[in-house]
Amino acid sequence: MSLLVQIAIFLAAAVIAIPVFRRFKLGSVLGCLAAGIIIGPA
């Protein structure tokens, strides 16, 4: 995969994860971390 596609996937995951984590009052940084864990090392 190209770098641009990987960046787009991470941004899309963050856009989904951050509001979900904020709704549970957990913070946006934790949402970004969770998005990175879900995407994985690949």
C-alpha positions, 0 to 999 in steps of 0.5 A: 500500500502506498503511504497516502493510502495508509495515512488516509486509513489512519485518519479515517479510523481516528475520525471514527474513534475520537468521537466514540471515546469522547462520548464515553469521556475517555479523551481524544488521545486515548481514541487515537491510541485505540485507532492505532492498535486496531489498525495494527502494525501492518 
